[in-house]
Amino acid sequence: MSETGANEIIGARSWAIAEGYIPSESTGNGRALESHEAACILNATGDHAEVEITVFFADRDPAGPYKLVVPALRTVHMRFNDLEDPEPIPRDTSYAAVIESDQPIVVQHTRLDSRQTALALLSTIAHPT
């Protein structure tokens, strides 16, 4: 909210992640150290956001849409590793994603690569379209 109490629009309805890759290998034990990709989605609106994700590949047709709801005034940290319906995201395969919502949202892309004991973490804001 602004100083006057009026709601401001935060985010966009369409986002792109141009680079994705889920390693099939991980070091350590448990979910916390599993190699993964995530879309961290913020919904700062007063309405639930209906979100659809389409995943693109270099050598095959796109997968999706994957559907999820981000409740009003909440955040969801969605791991691409966990997407199953309509099909799992293949490991060791480059991909890109387009995320579309019926409400303005903010999307941040994060990867944890734990194939080596010296972990690598990257995070960047997705590209709003």
Secondary structure as UniProt FT lines:
FT   TURN            3..4
FT   STRAND          12..20
FT   HELIX           31..33
FT   STRAND          36..43
FT   STRAND          49..57
FT   STRAND          63..70
FT   TURN            72..73
FT   STRAND          74..79
FT   HELIX           80..82
FT   TURN            91..92
FT   STRAND          95..113
FT   STRAND          120..125
FT   STRAND          127..128
//
